[in-house]
């Protein structure tokens, strides 16, 4: 409902969109770079992936917000990047990972065109899906802990900054932890005399011809698709609904699926509806008039495109960073997602054992027949759940 008696200046939703983009990018870019690096991207290819993600998610957000007059925001798949980070190198290397990104885009488009696929995904118990995500996130969330031992002088300032601002300004805690990490990197560069070639700061796209391998499709594309749907798109729609907006599902999946396809060859793993950060643009704080908050969605998209210009600089920062500092930032950025996934995984006592099995298999990092642990975790959890349910039905 619109509060027409309160007319805020247009600058208010515009600023809300800028804040949304800043928080979203600075909070999780380290996770994206960690994921791309893990599946074989070079520094140039990772920078290209970050750039194309900013371009595609920004453009998709502008299109959806403008067309449907809603504060719809689009983000890169942070849980999906975590899947890349824990999957690691796949059969066929980086070209096979790019092929998996294309397969993921095809599955997202298929979800829009074939409703049965969406219903099939919905049949996966949320406890299993969230347990798989929690297991994938665990190794990354341990990085700040292990980093304290590996490089205390570099990691402790990052953690202390995050802890202080979690109390004072939770929204900015992770971005300010990144600022602290940047200061640590700056001190490291000065004290070691490291030289950075200015050319690396120029953003550019680096295209890779995709290849398809069984391990990459099953072990990377499927888990990437599942966590993107279960942890981003579905919650994103629910969050928007809580503010009175009914996101058009099919157009949203078509736009984000097409955006993922357009960015895949340049290293973009997946874009999707924003979930947690969606509230920053859709809440009354963005504008008391609910009919004008779509401006915040457009502003978020435009700001994301502008921030893409920093992609190469962010990668250069990661390259020269001392040990454990950037992984610590990535881990801190995922604390909230990990906590939410664990809570949902064990919330139902009747589903707890299958969820625990799913979590343990995903966290183990095992790879069988070239297929990553995330896939086998899903299989193991569903098998245990089915055995338990068959046993109950037979009584």
N, C-alpha and C positions, 0 to 999 in steps of 0.2 A: 504494500500500500504506500502511496506517495504522501509525504508530508509537505503539501503545497504551501503551507503557511510559513515554512522555513526555507528561504532561498539562499543557499550558500553560493559563493562565487565559483565560477567554472574552474578556477585554479585548484579548488579542493579535490575534485576527482582526478584531475591531471596529476597533482602531486601524489595522490594515493597510488596511482598507477606507476609513477616513477619509483616510489618506495617499494611497491610489490616486486618490480623487476630487480631492483637493487638487492633486496633481501633474498629473492629466489636465486639469482645468479651467484652472489658472493657466498651464499650459504652452502652451495652444493657443487660448484664448478670443480672442486678438488676431487669429489667422488667421480665425476664424469671423466676427468683426466686419468685418474687411477684405473678406471675400468677400461678405457681405450688403450692405455699402455699395457694392461694385463693381457689383452687379446692380440697384441702384436703391433700396435700403431707406433710409428716413429714420432718424434717430437713434432715434425711438420704435419704429419697426418692427424695427430691429436689436436693440434691447433686448428687445423681445418675442420675437424669434427665439432669442436667447440663453437667455431664461427658459424658453421652451417646450421647447427642446432639453434643458435640465437636468431639467425635469419628466418628459419622455417617456423619456429615457435612464435616469433614475433609477428610474422606475416599471418599465420593461422589465427592468432588471437585477434588481430585487427579485423580480419575478414569475418570471423564469427561474431565479435562484439558489435561491429558496424551493421552487419546484415540482420541480426536478431535483436538489436538494441538491448543487450544484456551485458553485464560485466563479466563475460566469459574470458578466462585467461588460460593460456596454453603454456605448458612447461616441458622441459626435457624429462625423461623418465629417470629420476634419481634411483629408485629401487632397481630399475633395469641396468643402470650403470654399476650398481653393486653386484648384480648377477654377473656382469662382464668381469668385474674385479676378482670374484671368487672362482669363476670358471677358468680363467687363464687362457693360455694358448690353446687353440683348437686345431684339429687336423686341417691342413691347408693354410694355416697362418692368417695373416691380416686379410687377404682377399676372401678367404672363407668366412671370416667374421663379417665382412661387408656383405657377402651373400646372405648371411643370417639376418642382417638388418633388412635386406630386401624381403626376405621371407616374412619377417615380423610385420613389415608394412602391408604385405599381402593379406596376412591374417587379420589385421585391423580393418582393412577395407572389406574383407569377407564378412566380418562381424556386422558391418553396416548393411551389406547387400543380402546377407543370409541370416535372418534372425535366429535360426536354429542353433547357429554356432554360439551366439550370445547366451541362449538358454542352456547350452551344454556347459559353458563356462560357469554359469550360475549354479549348476548342479554340483560343482566341486565345493565341498564343505569349506566355509570360511576359515575354520580352525586349521585345516590342512594347508590352505593357501598361505595363511599368515604364518604358520609354523615354518613352511618352506622359506618364506621371506626372512623370518627371524634367524634361521640357520645360515642363510646367505649373508646376513648383516653382521653376525657375531664376529667373524675374523676381522672385519674392518673396524668394528667398535672396540676391539681390543687394542688397536694401534696406539691410542693415547696412553694406555696403561704400560704397554711394552716400551713405548717411546720415552717414558720417564726414566727408565733404566738405560736405554740405548743412548739418549742424548738429553740429559736433564736440563742443561742450560738452554737448550732450544725449545723443548716441549713444555716445561713447567710454566714459563710466561704465557704461553698460549692457553693452557688449561686454567690458570688463575684468572686470566682476562675473561674467559668464558664463564667461569664460576661467579665472578663478581656481577657480570651483566645478566646472567640468568636470574639473579635476584633483583637487579635494578631495572633492566630493560630487556625482558626475555626475547622480544622480536629481533633485537640487534645483537644478541649474545654471540651467535656464530659468525656473522659478518665482522664483528669487532675482534673475535678470536683470529679471523683471517688477517685483520689489520696488524694484530700483534705478531702473527707469523711473518707478515711482510717486513715488519721491523727487525725481526730475528734474521731474516734472509739478508736485509740490507746491511746489518752489522757483520754478518758472515762474509758478504762480498767485499766490504771495506777492509776487514781484518786479514782476509786471505789474498787480497789483490786480484780476485777473479775478474776477467775481462769478458764483457758481453758484447757481441757483434750487434750494432744498431739495426742491421738488416733483419734480425729475428723478430723485431717488434712490428714489422709490417704484416697485417693480416692477409692471408691468401688461402684459396681453396686448393686442395690436393686430391685429385680424383683417382680412384682405384677400380679396376675392372673386377667385378665380383666372380667368385667361384662357389660352387655348392659341394659340400661334403656331408656325409651322413652325421658325423659327430657334431658339426656346427649347426645343422638344422635341428636335430633332436636335442642336443645338449645345450645349445645357446639360444636359437630362435624361439623354441617353444617356451622355455622358462622366462625369457625376456618378454614375450607376448603375454604370458599369464600374469606376471607380476605387474606389468604395465596396466593390464585391465583390472586386476583385483585390487591393486594398491593405489592406482591413480584415477583411472576413468570412472569406475563405479563410485568410489568415495567422492570424486569431484562432482558428479551429478547430485549426490546426496547433500553435499555441503551447499551447493547452489540452491537446491530445493528448500533447505532450511532458511534461506533468505528470501524465499518467495519466487524464485526463478526456475522454470522448467526447461532445462537445456534440451534442445532438439537432438536426440541421440544419433539418428542416422547422419544428418549433416555434420555433426561433430566428429563422428568416426571417419566419415569420408574425407573431411579436411585434414584431420591429424594423420590418417593413413596415407593420404597423398603427400602430405608434408614429410612424413617419414621416408617415403619412397624417393622423393626429390633430393633428400639430404643423405641418403644411404651411401652413395658412391663417394661422397666427400667425407664420410666418417661419422655421420649422425646416426646414432643407434636407434632412437625412438623419441617422438614427441607425443604428448597426451594432454588431456584436460588437467589443469592444476588442481591439487587437492587441498592441502593445508594452506598454501599461500592464496588460494582462491578467496578466502574470507577477507583478505586485506582489501580487495577491490569490490567485493559484493556486500560488505557490511555497511551499516548506516554511517560509520565513521568516514567512509569514502565520500558520501553525500547523503544528507537527510532525505533527499528526493530519490526514491528508488528508480524512477524512470530516467534519471540522468546518470546513474552509476555506470552505464555502458561506456561513458567517456573514460572512466578508469580502466576498463578493459582495453580500449584503444590505446590509451597512454602506456599501459603495461607492455603491449606488443611493440609500440614504437620505441620505448626505452630499451626493450630487449634487443632490438635490431642495433641500436646505437652501442649498447654494451658489447655486441659482437666485435666491435672494433678493438676491444681490449683482449681478444682471445689469444693473439700471439704473445702479448706481453705477459699474460697469466701463465702461459706455458713456459716462457723464458724464466719467470720467477720460480716455477716448479723445478726446472732443470738445474738452477744454481743453488737451490735450497739445501741446507745441511740435512743429514740423515734424520728421518723420523718426524720432521716438522710438518710437512704437508700431509702425510698419512694421519697424523694426529688431528689435523683440522678436518680431514675427511671423516674420521671416526666420530668426532664430536658432532659433526653435522647430521650423523645418522642415529644419535642417541634417542631422539624422539621417535623416529620411525621404528627403531628396534623395540623400544618400550611398548609402543602401541601394538606391534605385531605379536609380542609375547603375551600381552594381556588378552588379545582376541584369540590367540591359539589355545590358551588354557582356561578360558572363561567358562566353558561348558564342561563339567566334570565327566559327562558321558563321552566326550570326544577327546579327553585329555591324553590318553595313552597313544592313540594314533598320531596326535599332534606332537607328542614327545619323540616318537620314532621319526617322524618327518623332520623335526628340528635337528635331531642328532645326525641323521644321514646327510642333511644339507650342510651342517657345520663341519662334517668330517672332511669335506673336500675331495672325496674319492671320485675317480673317473673309471668307468667300466666300459670297455669297447669304444673308447674315445668319446663317451657321452658323460657330461658333467654331473656332479653330485645333485644339483638342483632338480634335474629330471628324475633321478633315482629316488630322491627324497619324496617326491610326489607319488611315485609308484609305490614305494614302501608304505607310506602313510595310508594310501587308499586300500592297499592289500590288507594291512592290519585292521583297518576300520571295517572292511567287508567281512573278514574272519570273525571279528567280535560281534558284528550284527547278525551274521548267520548263526552263530552260537546262541544268541538271544532268541532268534526266531524259532529255533529248534526245541526250545524248552516248553 
